[in-house]
């Protein structure tokens, strides 16, 4: 019997679950780590569907540190509030000190 093969979305969730508290990564960094460098948008689609899967989707932002997925969270500023509760500074939907809080799965996993 072969082990069940994870689909792309499940692989994205497994990587996202590894993002440390107080850190963020980008859709593209996850896609590159999974060997699908041109699939950042698919990572975004996966994050949209991650509700109730215990995935810290608030820690995944675009390559410039913008909270582009914020409209998929309940409430007006939930994504920002979750990040700020972890010590990540956000100003006008932009992660501040992005380089300092960026987590690269290719270097960490």
Gaussian input, Z-matrix of N, CA and C with variables (Angstrom, degrees):
# hf/3-21g

backbone

0 1
 N
 C     1     B1
 C     2     B2     1     A1
 N     3     B3     2     A2     1     D1
 C     4     B4     3     A3     2     D2
 C     5     B5     4     A4     3     D3
 N     6     B6     5     A5     4     D4
 C     7     B7     6     A6     5     D5
 C     8     B8     7     A7     6     D6
 N     9     B9     8     A8     7     D7
 C    10    B10     9     A9     8     D8
 C    11    B11    10    A10     9     D9
 N    12    B12    11    A11    10    D10
 C    13    B13    12    A12    11    D11
 C    14    B14    13    A13    12    D12
 N    15    B15    14    A14    13    D13
 C    16    B16    15    A15    14    D14
 C    17    B17    16    A16    15    D15
 N    18    B18    17    A17    16    D16
 C    19    B19    18    A18    17    D17
 C    20    B20    19    A19    18    D18
 N    21    B21    20    A20    19    D19
 C    22    B22    21    A21    20    D20
 C    23    B23    22    A22    21    D21
 N    24    B24    23    A23    22    D22
 C    25    B25    24    A24    23    D23
 C    26    B26    25    A25    24    D24
 N    27    B27    26    A26    25    D25
 C    28    B28    27    A27    26    D26
 C    29    B29    28    A28    27    D27
 N    30    B30    29    A29    28    D28
 C    31    B31    30    A30    29    D29
 C    32    B32    31    A31    30    D30
 N    33    B33    32    A32    31    D31
 C    34    B34    33    A33    32    D32
 C    35    B35    34    A34    33    D33
 N    36    B36    35    A35    34    D34
 C    37    B37    36    A36    35    D35
 C    38    B38    37    A37    36    D36
 N    39    B39    38    A38    37    D37
 C    40    B40    39    A39    38    D38
 C    41    B41    40    A40    39    D39
 N    42    B42    41    A41    40    D40
 C    43    B43    42    A42    41    D41
 C    44    B44    43    A43    42    D42
 N    45    B45    44    A44    43    D43
 C    46    B46    45    A45    44    D44
 C    47    B47    46    A46    45    D45
 N    48    B48    47    A47    46    D46
 C    49    B49    48    A48    47    D47
 C    50    B50    49    A49    48    D48
 N    51    B51    50    A50    49    D49
 C    52    B52    51    A51    50    D50
 C    53    B53    52    A52    51    D51
 N    54    B54    53    A53    52    D52
 C    55    B55    54    A54    53    D53
 C    56    B56    55    A55    54    D54
 N    57    B57    56    A56    55    D55
 C    58    B58    57    A57    56    D56
 C    59    B59    58    A58    57    D57
 N    60    B60    59    A59    58    D58
 C    61    B61    60    A60    59    D59
 C    62    B62    61    A61    60    D60
 N    63    B63    62    A62    61    D61
 C    64    B64    63    A63    62    D62
 C    65    B65    64    A64    63    D63
 N    66    B66    65    A65    64    D64
 C    67    B67    66    A66    65    D65
 C    68    B68    67    A67    66    D66
 N    69    B69    68    A68    67    D67
 C    70    B70    69    A69    68    D68
 C    71    B71    70    A70    69    D69
 N    72    B72    71    A71    70    D70
 C    73    B73    72    A72    71    D71
 C    74    B74    73    A73    72    D72
 N    75    B75    74    A74    73    D73
 C    76    B76    75    A75    74    D74
 C    77    B77    76    A76    75    D75
 N    78    B78    77    A77    76    D76
 C    79    B79    78    A78    77    D77
 C    80    B80    79    A79    78    D78
 N    81    B81    80    A80    79    D79
 C    82    B82    81    A81    80    D80
 C    83    B83    82    A82    81    D81
 N    84    B84    83    A83    82    D82
 C    85    B85    84    A84    83    D83
 C    86    B86    85    A85    84    D84
 N    87    B87    86    A86    85    D85
 C    88    B88    87    A87    86    D86
 C    89    B89    88    A88    87    D87
 N    90    B90    89    A89    88    D88
 C    91    B91    90    A90    89    D89
 C    92    B92    91    A91    90    D90
 N    93    B93    92    A92    91    D91
 C    94    B94    93    A93    92    D92
 C    95    B95    94    A94    93    D93
 N    96    B96    95    A95    94    D94
 C    97    B97    96    A96    95    D95
 C    98    B98    97    A97    96    D96
 N    99    B99    98    A98    97    D97
 C   100   B100    99    A99    98    D98
 C   101   B101   100   A100    99    D99
 N   102   B102   101   A101   100   D100
 C   103   B103   102   A102   101   D101
 C   104   B104   103   A103   102   D102
 N   105   B105   104   A104   103   D103
 C   106   B106   105   A105   104   D104
 C   107   B107   106   A106   105   D105
 N   108   B108   107   A107   106   D106
 C   109   B109   108   A108   107   D107
 C   110   B110   109   A109   108   D108
 N   111   B111   110   A110   109   D109
 C   112   B112   111   A111   110   D110
 C   113   B113   112   A112   111   D111
 N   114   B114   113   A113   112   D112
 C   115   B115   114   A114   113   D113
 C   116   B116   115   A115   114   D114
 N   117   B117   116   A116   115   D115
 C   118   B118   117   A117   116   D116
 C   119   B119   118   A118   117   D117
 N   120   B120   119   A119   118   D118
 C   121   B121   120   A120   119   D119
 C   122   B122   121   A121   120   D120
 N   123   B123   122   A122   121   D121
 C   124   B124   123   A123   122   D122
 C   125   B125   124   A124   123   D123
 N   126   B126   125   A125   124   D124
 C   127   B127   126   A126   125   D125
 C   128   B128   127   A127   126   D126
 N   129   B129   128   A128   127   D127
 C   130   B130   129   A129   128   D128
 C   131   B131   130   A130   129   D129
 N   132   B132   131   A131   130   D130
 C   133   B133   132   A132   131   D131
 C   134   B134   133   A133   132   D132
 N   135   B135   134   A134   133   D133
 C   136   B136   135   A135   134   D134
 C   137   B137   136   A136   135   D135
 N   138   B138   137   A137   136   D136
 C   139   B139   138   A138   137   D137
 C   140   B140   139   A139   138   D138
 N   141   B141   140   A140   139   D139
 C   142   B142   141   A141   140   D140
 C   143   B143   142   A142   141   D141
 N   144   B144   143   A143   142   D142
 C   145   B145   144   A144   143   D143
 C   146   B146   145   A145   144   D144
 N   147   B147   146   A146   145   D145
 C   148   B148   147   A147   146   D146
 C   149   B149   148   A148   147   D147
 N   150   B150   149   A149   148   D148
 C   151   B151   150   A150   149   D149
 C   152   B152   151   A151   150   D150
 N   153   B153   152   A152   151   D151
 C   154   B154   153   A153   152   D152
 C   155   B155   154   A154   153   D153
 N   156   B156   155   A155   154   D154
 C   157   B157   156   A156   155   D155
 C   158   B158   157   A157   156   D156
 N   159   B159   158   A158   157   D157
 C   160   B160   159   A159   158   D158
 C   161   B161   160   A160   159   D159
 N   162   B162   161   A161   160   D160
 C   163   B163   162   A162   161   D161
 C   164   B164   163   A163   162   D162
 N   165   B165   164   A164   163   D163
 C   166   B166   165   A165   164   D164
 C   167   B167   166   A166   165   D165
 N   168   B168   167   A167   166   D166
 C   169   B169   168   A168   167   D167
 C   170   B170   169   A169   168   D168
 N   171   B171   170   A170   169   D169
 C   172   B172   171   A171   170   D170
 C   173   B173   172   A172   171   D171
 N   174   B174   173   A173   172   D172
 C   175   B175   174   A174   173   D173
 C   176   B176   175   A175   174   D174
 N   177   B177   176   A176   175   D175
 C   178   B178   177   A177   176   D176
 C   179   B179   178   A178   177   D177
 N   180   B180   179   A179   178   D178
 C   181   B181   180   A180   179   D179
 C   182   B182   181   A181   180   D180
 N   183   B183   182   A182   181   D181
 C   184   B184   183   A183   182   D182
 C   185   B185   184   A184   183   D183
 N   186   B186   185   A185   184   D184
 C   187   B187   186   A186   185   D185
 C   188   B188   187   A187   186   D186
 N   189   B189   188   A188   187   D187
 C   190   B190   189   A189   188   D188
 C   191   B191   190   A190   189   D189
 N   192   B192   191   A191   190   D190
 C   193   B193   192   A192   191   D191
 C   194   B194   193   A193   192   D192
 N   195   B195   194   A194   193   D193
 C   196   B196   195   A195   194   D194
 C   197   B197   196   A196   195   D195
 N   198   B198   197   A197   196   D196
 C   199   B199   198   A198   197   D197
 C   200   B200   199   A199   198   D198
 N   201   B201   200   A200   199   D199
 C   202   B202   201   A201   200   D200
 C   203   B203   202   A202   201   D201
 N   204   B204   203   A203   202   D202
 C   205   B205   204   A204   203   D203
 C   206   B206   205   A205   204   D204
 N   207   B207   206   A206   205   D205
 C   208   B208   207   A207   206   D206
 C   209   B209   208   A208   207   D207
 N   210   B210   209   A209   208   D208
 C   211   B211   210   A210   209   D209
 C   212   B212   211   A211   210   D210
 N   213   B213   212   A212   211   D211
 C   214   B214   213   A213   212   D212
 C   215   B215   214   A214   213   D213
 N   216   B216   215   A215   214   D214
 C   217   B217   216   A216   215   D215
 C   218   B218   217   A217   216   D216
 N   219   B219   218   A218   217   D217
 C   220   B220   219   A219   218   D218
 C   221   B221   220   A220   219   D219
 N   222   B222   221   A221   220   D220
 C   223   B223   222   A222   221   D221
 C   224   B224   223   A223   222   D222
 N   225   B225   224   A224   223   D223
 C   226   B226   225   A225   224   D224
 C   227   B227   226   A226   225   D225
 N   228   B228   227   A227   226   D226
 C   229   B229   228   A228   227   D227
 C   230   B230   229   A229   228   D228
 N   231   B231   230   A230   229   D229
 C   232   B232   231   A231   230   D230
 C   233   B233   232   A232   231   D231
 N   234   B234   233   A233   232   D232
 C   235   B235   234   A234   233   D233
 C   236   B236   235   A235   234   D234
 N   237   B237   236   A236   235   D235
 C   238   B238   237   A237   236   D236
 C   239   B239   238   A238   237   D237
 N   240   B240   239   A239   238   D238
 C   241   B241   240   A240   239   D239
 C   242   B242   241   A241   240   D240
 N   243   B243   242   A242   241   D241
 C   244   B244   243   A243   242   D242
 C   245   B245   244   A244   243   D243
 N   246   B246   245   A245   244   D244
 C   247   B247   246   A246   245   D245
 C   248   B248   247   A247   246   D246
 N   249   B249   248   A248   247   D247
 C   250   B250   249   A249   248   D248
 C   251   B251   250   A250   249   D249
 N   252   B252   251   A251   250   D250
 C   253   B253   252   A252   251   D251
 C   254   B254   253   A253   252   D252
 N   255   B255   254   A254   253   D253
 C   256   B256   255   A255   254   D254
 C   257   B257   256   A256   255   D255
 N   258   B258   257   A257   256   D256
 C   259   B259   258   A258   257   D257
 C   260   B260   259   A259   258   D258
 N   261   B261   260   A260   259   D259
 C   262   B262   261   A261   260   D260
 C   263   B263   262   A262   261   D261
 N   264   B264   263   A263   262   D262
 C   265   B265   264   A264   263   D263
 C   266   B266   265   A265   264   D264
 N   267   B267   266   A266   265   D265
 C   268   B268   267   A267   266   D266
 C   269   B269   268   A268   267   D267
 N   270   B270   269   A269   268   D268
 C   271   B271   270   A270   269   D269
 C   272   B272   271   A271   270   D270
 N   273   B273   272   A272   271   D271
 C   274   B274   273   A273   272   D272
 C   275   B275   274   A274   273   D273
 N   276   B276   275   A275   274   D274
 C   277   B277   276   A276   275   D275
 C   278   B278   277   A277   276   D276
 N   279   B279   278   A278   277   D277
 C   280   B280   279   A279   278   D278
 C   281   B281   280   A280   279   D279
 N   282   B282   281   A281   280   D280
 C   283   B283   282   A282   281   D281
 C   284   B284   283   A283   282   D282
 N   285   B285   284   A284   283   D283
 C   286   B286   285   A285   284   D284
 C   287   B287   286   A286   285   D285
 N   288   B288   287   A287   286   D286
 C   289   B289   288   A288   287   D287
 C   290   B290   289   A289   288   D288
 N   291   B291   290   A290   289   D289
 C   292   B292   291   A291   290   D290
 C   293   B293   292   A292   291   D291
 N   294   B294   293   A293   292   D292
 C   295   B295   294   A294   293   D293
 C   296   B296   295   A295   294   D294
 N   297   B297   296   A296   295   D295
 C   298   B298   297   A297   296   D296
 C   299   B299   298   A298   297   D297
 N   300   B300   299   A299   298   D298
 C   301   B301   300   A300   299   D299
 C   302   B302   301   A301   300   D300
 N   303   B303   302   A302   301   D301
 C   304   B304   303   A303   302   D302
 C   305   B305   304   A304   303   D303
 N   306   B306   305   A305   304   D304
 C   307   B307   306   A306   305   D305
 C   308   B308   307   A307   306   D306
 N   309   B309   308   A308   307   D307
 C   310   B310   309   A309   308   D308
 C   311   B311   310   A310   309   D309
 N   312   B312   311   A311   310   D310
 C   313   B313   312   A312   311   D311
 C   314   B314   313   A313   312   D312
 N   315   B315   314   A314   313   D313
 C   316   B316   315   A315   314   D314
 C   317   B317   316   A316   315   D315
 N   318   B318   317   A317   316   D316
 C   319   B319   318   A318   317   D317
 C   320   B320   319   A319   318   D318
 N   321   B321   320   A320   319   D319
 C   322   B322   321   A321   320   D320
 C   323   B323   322   A322   321   D321
 N   324   B324   323   A323   322   D322
 C   325   B325   324   A324   323   D323
 C   326   B326   325   A325   324   D324

   B1=1.4485
   B2=1.5350
   B3=1.3260
   B4=1.4692
   B5=1.5224
   B6=1.3482
   B7=1.4556
   B8=1.5284
   B9=1.3218
   B10=1.4593
   B11=1.5268
   B12=1.3064
   B13=1.4569
   B14=1.5226
   B15=1.3180
   B16=1.4589
   B17=1.5225
   B18=1.3307
   B19=1.4575
   B20=1.5304
   B21=1.3118
   B22=1.4636
   B23=1.5235
   B24=1.3299
   B25=1.4601
   B26=1.5288
   B27=1.3239
   B28=1.4652
   B29=1.5213
   B30=1.3351
   B31=1.4721
   B32=1.5227
   B33=1.3280
   B34=1.4655
   B35=1.5304
   B36=1.3186
   B37=1.4704
   B38=1.5256
   B39=1.3196
   B40=1.4668
   B41=1.5340
   B42=1.3256
   B43=1.4701
   B44=1.5248
   B45=1.3251
   B46=1.4677
   B47=1.5289
   B48=1.3094
   B49=1.4715
   B50=1.5240
   B51=1.3262
   B52=1.4695
   B53=1.5370
   B54=1.3319
   B55=1.4653
   B56=1.5240
   B57=1.3241
   B58=1.4659
   B59=1.5284
   B60=1.3061
   B61=1.4624
   B62=1.5352
   B63=1.3241
   B64=1.4686
   B65=1.5202
   B66=1.3265
   B67=1.4618
   B68=1.5266
   B69=1.3252
   B70=1.4631
   B71=1.5185
   B72=1.3154
   B73=1.4548
   B74=1.5190
   B75=1.3181
   B76=1.4619
   B77=1.5258
   B78=1.3165
   B79=1.4682
   B80=1.5266
   B81=1.3184
   B82=1.4614
   B83=1.5136
   B84=1.3278
   B85=1.4669
   B86=1.5270
   B87=1.3263
   B88=1.4645
   B89=1.5302
   B90=1.3347
   B91=1.4670
   B92=1.5250
   B93=1.3252
   B94=1.4660
   B95=1.5218
   B96=1.3254
   B97=1.4534
   B98=1.5306
   B99=1.3255
   B100=1.4711
   B101=1.5235
   B102=1.3482
   B103=1.4526
   B104=1.5183
   B105=1.3197
   B106=1.4673
   B107=1.5247
   B108=1.3316
   B109=1.4594
   B110=1.5269
   B111=1.3116
   B112=1.4674
   B113=1.5308
   B114=1.3081
   B115=1.4650
   B116=1.5211
   B117=1.3218
   B118=1.4669
   B119=1.5280
   B120=1.3211
   B121=1.4672
   B122=1.5304
   B123=1.3197
   B124=1.4715
   B125=1.5302
   B126=1.3303
   B127=1.4647
   B128=1.5282
   B129=1.3244
   B130=1.4630
   B131=1.5140
   B132=1.3280
   B133=1.4587
   B134=1.5294
   B135=1.3130
   B136=1.4657
   B137=1.5271
   B138=1.3321
   B139=1.4642
   B140=1.5335
   B141=1.3231
   B142=1.4665
   B143=1.5175
   B144=1.3189
   B145=1.4529
   B146=1.5150
   B147=1.3168
   B148=1.4735
   B149=1.5237
   B150=1.3168
   B151=1.4682
   B152=1.5248
   B153=1.3113
   B154=1.4657
   B155=1.5291
   B156=1.3201
   B157=1.4658
   B158=1.5284
   B159=1.3256
   B160=1.4624
   B161=1.5260
   B162=1.3358
   B163=1.4588
   B164=1.5313
   B165=1.3369
   B166=1.4663
   B167=1.5350
   B168=1.3314
   B169=1.4658
   B170=1.5259
   B171=1.3190
   B172=1.4733
   B173=1.5249
   B174=1.3195
   B175=1.4664
   B176=1.5231
   B177=1.3284
   B178=1.4634
   B179=1.5282
   B180=1.3314
   B181=1.4602
   B182=1.5296
   B183=1.3176
   B184=1.4641
   B185=1.5311
   B186=1.3064
   B187=1.4769
   B188=1.5169
   B189=1.3294
   B190=1.4656
   B191=1.5243
   B192=1.3193
   B193=1.4566
   B194=1.5172
   B195=1.3125
   B196=1.4645
   B197=1.5262
   B198=1.3242
   B199=1.4579
   B200=1.5238
   B201=1.3108
   B202=1.4575
   B203=1.5220
   B204=1.3171
   B205=1.4610
   B206=1.5120
   B207=1.3265
   B208=1.4685
   B209=1.5193
   B210=1.3248
   B211=1.4644
   B212=1.5306
   B213=1.3230
   B214=1.4627
   B215=1.5269
   B216=1.3294
   B217=1.4606
   B218=1.5235
   B219=1.3282
   B220=1.4624
   B221=1.5151
   B222=1.3111
   B223=1.4616
   B224=1.5198
   B225=1.3085
   B226=1.4579
   B227=1.5200
   B228=1.3177
   B229=1.4627
   B230=1.5243
   B231=1.3263
   B232=1.4641
   B233=1.5231
   B234=1.3137
   B235=1.4731
   B236=1.5286
   B237=1.3130
   B238=1.4619
   B239=1.5237
   B240=1.3217
   B241=1.4665
   B242=1.5215
   B243=1.3296
   B244=1.4656
   B245=1.5279
   B246=1.3193
   B247=1.4656
   B248=1.5280
   B249=1.3194
   B250=1.4686
   B251=1.5230
   B252=1.3378
   B253=1.4666
   B254=1.5269
   B255=1.3493
   B256=1.4611
   B257=1.5309
   B258=1.3289
   B259=1.4620
   B260=1.5165
   B261=1.3290
   B262=1.4645
   B263=1.5256
   B264=1.3226
   B265=1.4608
   B266=1.5275
   B267=1.3401
   B268=1.4644
   B269=1.5183
   B270=1.3207
   B271=1.4533
   B272=1.5255
   B273=1.3222
   B274=1.4641
   B275=1.5297
   B276=1.3329
   B277=1.4735
   B278=1.5282
   B279=1.3111
   B280=1.4679
   B281=1.5262
   B282=1.3395
   B283=1.4673
   B284=1.5284
   B285=1.3127
   B286=1.4575
   B287=1.5371
   B288=1.3172
   B289=1.4741
   B290=1.5300
   B291=1.3272
   B292=1.4671
   B293=1.5211
   B294=1.3320
   B295=1.4694
   B296=1.5287
   B297=1.3276
   B298=1.4663
   B299=1.5250
   B300=1.3274
   B301=1.4641
   B302=1.5279
   B303=1.3360
   B304=1.4658
   B305=1.5210
   B306=1.3100
   B307=1.4645
   B308=1.5190
   B309=1.3271
   B310=1.4558
   B311=1.5314
   B312=1.3394
   B313=1.4634
   B314=1.5178
   B315=1.3217
   B316=1.4698
   B317=1.5251
   B318=1.3261
   B319=1.4655
   B320=1.5178
   B321=1.3484
   B322=1.4560
   B323=1.5209
   B324=1.3318
   B325=1.4653
   B326=1.5174
   A1=108.90
   A2=116.92
   A3=120.74
   A4=110.30
   A5=116.71
   A6=118.64
   A7=110.04
   A8=114.88
   A9=119.94
   A10=109.78
   A11=117.06
   A12=122.03
   A13=108.88
   A14=116.63
   A15=120.89
   A16=110.06
   A17=116.70
   A18=118.59
   A19=109.04
   A20=117.29
   A21=121.38
   A22=111.91
   A23=118.21
   A24=120.69
   A25=110.61
   A26=117.48
   A27=120.53
   A28=111.13
   A29=116.77
   A30=120.23
   A31=110.39
   A32=116.61
   A33=120.94
   A34=109.68
   A35=116.87
   A36=120.41
   A37=111.18
   A38=116.85
   A39=119.89
   A40=110.67
   A41=117.92
   A42=120.83
   A43=109.49
   A44=117.25
   A45=121.00
   A46=111.36
   A47=117.18
   A48=120.63
   A49=112.10
   A50=117.33
   A51=121.51
   A52=112.81
   A53=117.61
   A54=120.26
   A55=108.10
   A56=117.44
   A57=119.84
   A58=112.79
   A59=114.86
   A60=123.25
   A61=108.30
   A62=117.04
   A63=120.81
   A64=114.26
   A65=117.16
   A66=121.87
   A67=109.36
   A68=116.50
   A69=122.19
   A70=108.97
   A71=115.09
   A72=120.64
   A73=107.43
   A74=116.43
   A75=119.99
   A76=110.79
   A77=114.41
   A78=120.31
   A79=109.35
   A80=116.14
   A81=121.41
   A82=113.07
   A83=117.50
   A84=120.55
   A85=110.43
   A86=116.30
   A87=119.79
   A88=109.76
   A89=116.47
   A90=120.60
   A91=110.80
   A92=116.84
   A93=121.17
   A94=110.60
   A95=117.11
   A96=121.44
   A97=111.42
   A98=115.98
   A99=120.56
   A100=113.12
   A101=116.23
   A102=119.82
   A103=113.83
   A104=115.78
   A105=121.20
   A106=108.91
   A107=115.43
   A108=122.31
   A109=114.72
   A110=117.68
   A111=120.22
   A112=112.22
   A113=117.46
   A114=121.36
   A115=114.04
   A116=117.17
   A117=120.02
   A118=111.05
   A119=117.14
   A120=120.21
   A121=110.94
   A122=117.24
   A123=120.27
   A124=110.88
   A125=116.61
   A126=119.89
   A127=108.64
   A128=116.20
   A129=120.15
   A130=111.83
   A131=116.95
   A132=120.75
   A133=110.79
   A134=115.99
   A135=120.09
   A136=110.27
   A137=116.63
   A138=119.68
   A139=110.82
   A140=116.67
   A141=120.01
   A142=111.51
   A143=116.72
   A144=121.03
   A145=114.15
   A146=117.26
   A147=120.16
   A148=113.77
   A149=117.81
   A150=120.57
   A151=109.24
   A152=116.27
   A153=123.93
   A154=113.21
   A155=118.34
   A156=121.34
   A157=111.05
   A158=116.70
   A159=122.02
   A160=111.34
   A161=115.75
   A162=122.94
   A163=107.97
   A164=118.66
   A165=120.48
   A166=111.63
   A167=115.89
   A168=121.60
   A169=112.43
   A170=117.16
   A171=119.57
   A172=111.81
   A173=117.92
   A174=121.80
   A175=113.21
   A176=117.78
   A177=121.72
   A178=108.33
   A179=115.16
   A180=122.09
   A181=109.42
   A182=117.22
   A183=117.35
   A184=110.41
   A185=116.59
   A186=121.75
   A187=113.78
   A188=117.35
   A189=121.25
   A190=111.99
   A191=116.37
   A192=120.47
   A193=114.08
   A194=117.05
   A195=120.64
   A196=110.74
   A197=116.18
   A198=122.11
   A199=109.62
   A200=116.81
   A201=121.13
   A202=113.06
   A203=118.55
   A204=121.39
   A205=114.15
   A206=117.50
   A207=120.84
   A208=113.75
   A209=117.95
   A210=119.91
   A211=112.54
   A212=117.44
   A213=120.94
   A214=112.25
   A215=116.59
   A216=121.46
   A217=109.12
   A218=116.14
   A219=119.89
   A220=109.57
   A221=116.33
   A222=120.14
   A223=110.55
   A224=115.72
   A225=119.51
   A226=113.40
   A227=117.48
   A228=120.17
   A229=112.79
   A230=117.97
   A231=120.13
   A232=112.51
   A233=118.02
   A234=120.51
   A235=109.91
   A236=116.70
   A237=121.28
   A238=110.92
   A239=117.26
   A240=120.51
   A241=111.59
   A242=116.70
   A243=120.14
   A244=111.04
   A245=116.73
   A246=120.38
   A247=110.78
   A248=116.36
   A249=119.62
   A250=111.52
   A251=117.58
   A252=120.04
   A253=111.04
   A254=116.65
   A255=121.91
   A256=111.59
   A257=116.44
   A258=120.27
   A259=114.74
   A260=117.88
   A261=121.58
   A262=107.88
   A263=116.10
   A264=120.29
   A265=110.34
   A266=115.36
   A267=122.08
   A268=108.03
   A269=115.94
   A270=121.37
   A271=108.19
   A272=116.36
   A273=122.16
   A274=112.21
   A275=115.02
   A276=123.67
   A277=114.07
   A278=117.63
   A279=122.94
   A280=109.28
   A281=116.38
   A282=120.88
   A283=107.88
   A284=116.56
   A285=121.37
   A286=108.40
   A287=116.50
   A288=121.09
   A289=110.31
   A290=115.25
   A291=122.15
   A292=112.15
   A293=117.38
   A294=120.72
   A295=112.12
   A296=117.02
   A297=120.88
   A298=112.57
   A299=117.43
   A300=120.08
   A301=112.55
   A302=116.51
   A303=120.12
   A304=111.00
   A305=116.18
   A306=123.96
   A307=107.96
   A308=116.71
   A309=122.03
   A310=109.31
   A311=117.53
   A312=118.57
   A313=113.76
   A314=117.96
   A315=120.93
   A316=111.81
   A317=116.07
   A318=120.01
   A319=112.28
   A320=116.54
   A321=120.09
   A322=113.93
   A323=117.40
   A324=119.26
   A325=111.35
   D1=127.59
   D2=-179.82
   D3=-87.83
   D4=147.05
   D5=176.40
   D6=-66.87
   D7=150.16
   D8=-179.81
   D9=-63.56
   D10=132.08
   D11=178.32
   D12=-82.60
   D13=131.45
   D14=178.54
   D15=-74.82
   D16=137.68
   D17=174.09
   D18=-80.30
   D19=172.68
   D20=-174.85
   D21=-57.54
   D22=-45.75
   D23=-179.20
   D24=-60.77
   D25=-42.40
   D26=179.26
   D27=-63.58
   D28=-37.75
   D29=176.66
   D30=-64.60
   D31=-40.76
   D32=176.83
   D33=-59.54
   D34=-45.56
   D35=-179.32
   D36=-62.87
   D37=-39.11
   D38=179.32
   D39=-63.22
   D40=-39.64
   D41=177.59
   D42=-68.58
   D43=-46.97
   D44=-177.33
   D45=-59.55
   D46=-34.47
   D47=179.28
   D48=-66.30
   D49=-16.31
   D50=-179.57
   D51=-89.70
   D52=-8.90
   D53=-178.37
   D54=-65.41
   D55=122.19
   D56=-177.37
   D57=-66.05
   D58=151.69
   D59=173.64
   D60=-53.02
   D61=132.44
   D62=178.10
   D63=82.56
   D64=6.76
   D65=179.10
   D66=-121.64
   D67=161.53
   D68=175.60
   D69=-134.84
   D70=160.32
   D71=172.58
   D72=-138.17
   D73=178.39
   D74=-178.24
   D75=-112.71
   D76=160.46
   D77=175.82
   D78=-56.64
   D79=-44.13
   D80=-178.21
   D81=-65.50
   D82=-37.56
   D83=179.41
   D84=-64.16
   D85=-39.37
   D86=177.78
   D87=-67.37
   D88=-44.72
   D89=179.78
   D90=-59.73
   D91=-45.71
   D92=179.46
   D93=-61.30
   D94=-44.52
   D95=179.04
   D96=-58.20
   D97=-36.59
   D98=-178.57
   D99=-83.98
   D100=4.58
   D101=177.60
   D102=79.92
   D103=19.88
   D104=-178.93
   D105=-131.44
   D106=59.92
   D107=-170.98
   D108=-51.45
   D109=-29.04
   D110=-177.47
   D111=-93.50
   D112=16.47
   D113=-174.36
   D114=-112.30
   D115=29.12
   D116=179.49
   D117=-56.96
   D118=-39.15
   D119=-179.64
   D120=-63.58
   D121=-36.99
   D122=177.53
   D123=-66.03
   D124=-34.92
   D125=175.29
   D126=-62.65
   D127=-40.89
   D128=176.81
   D129=-60.26
   D130=-43.27
   D131=177.15
   D132=-61.37
   D133=-39.56
   D134=177.78
   D135=-62.74
   D136=-43.20
   D137=179.57
   D138=-62.29
   D139=-37.25
   D140=178.44
   D141=-60.93
   D142=-31.51
   D143=-178.39
   D144=-96.99
   D145=14.74
   D146=-173.60
   D147=-90.94
   D148=0.23
   D149=179.65
   D150=-57.42
   D151=137.62
   D152=178.96
   D153=68.30
   D154=16.46
   D155=177.08
   D156=-111.35
   D157=11.70
   D158=179.17
   D159=57.42
   D160=42.79
   D161=179.65
   D162=-110.95
   D163=127.18
   D164=179.50
   D165=-78.01
   D166=67.10
   D167=-175.95
   D168=-60.70
   D169=-23.28
   D170=179.26
   D171=-65.08
   D172=-16.77
   D173=-179.70
   D174=-88.90
   D175=5.15
   D176=-179.70
   D177=-113.62
   D178=120.21
   D179=-175.44
   D180=-129.64
   D181=-179.82
   D182=179.10
   D183=-80.50
   D184=176.01
   D185=-172.31
   D186=-65.13
   D187=-15.41
   D188=178.60
   D189=-101.71
   D190=1.48
   D191=179.51
   D192=87.08
   D193=16.36
   D194=178.59
   D195=-85.38
   D196=144.13
   D197=179.14
   D198=-82.46
   D199=65.21
   D200=-174.70
   D201=-70.43
   D202=-18.53
   D203=179.98
   D204=-95.86
   D205=7.97
   D206=-172.00
   D207=-60.93
   D208=-29.08
   D209=-177.88
   D210=-72.54
   D211=-6.29
   D212=177.10
   D213=-91.94
   D214=1.11
   D215=178.87
   D216=-102.69
   D217=145.09
   D218=175.62
   D219=-63.52
   D220=147.45
   D221=179.21
   D222=83.40
   D223=170.47
   D224=-175.02
   D225=-82.33
   D226=-34.16
   D227=-176.14
   D228=-132.02
   D229=29.15
   D230=-174.26
   D231=-60.65
   D232=-43.40
   D233=-179.87
   D234=-58.66
   D235=-47.45
   D236=178.84
   D237=-63.19
   D238=-42.85
   D239=-179.68
   D240=-62.61
   D241=-40.82
   D242=178.26
   D243=-63.53
   D244=-43.20
   D245=178.65
   D246=-64.80
   D247=-45.92
   D248=-179.41
   D249=-63.87
   D250=-32.43
   D251=178.09
   D252=-66.58
   D253=-17.96
   D254=177.43
   D255=-98.57
   D256=5.18
   D257=177.78
   D258=90.93
   D259=6.38
   D260=178.26
   D261=-85.29
   D262=125.45
   D263=-179.77
   D264=-84.34
   D265=132.21
   D266=-179.93
   D267=-129.60
   D268=130.01
   D269=177.36
   D270=-132.81
   D271=121.26
   D272=-179.12
   D273=51.35
   D274=51.02
   D275=178.02
   D276=64.03
   D277=18.67
   D278=-178.22
   D279=-122.07
   D280=127.72
   D281=175.21
   D282=-65.63
   D283=129.75
   D284=176.31
   D285=-89.73
   D286=148.10
   D287=-177.26
   D288=53.17
   D289=45.18
   D290=-175.91
   D291=-52.55
   D292=-43.08
   D293=-179.21
   D294=-60.76
   D295=-32.99
   D296=-177.14
   D297=-76.70
   D298=-28.95
   D299=-177.65
   D300=-103.96
   D301=-0.17
   D302=-178.41
   D303=-74.04
   D304=133.04
   D305=177.63
   D306=-114.60
   D307=122.60
   D308=-178.44
   D309=-104.05
   D310=109.15
   D311=-178.53
   D312=-60.32
   D313=-26.98
   D314=179.48
   D315=-66.17
   D316=-25.66
   D317=-179.43
   D318=-99.28
   D319=-16.22
   D320=-173.45
   D321=-106.76
   D322=-26.27
   D323=-175.87
   D324=-106.74

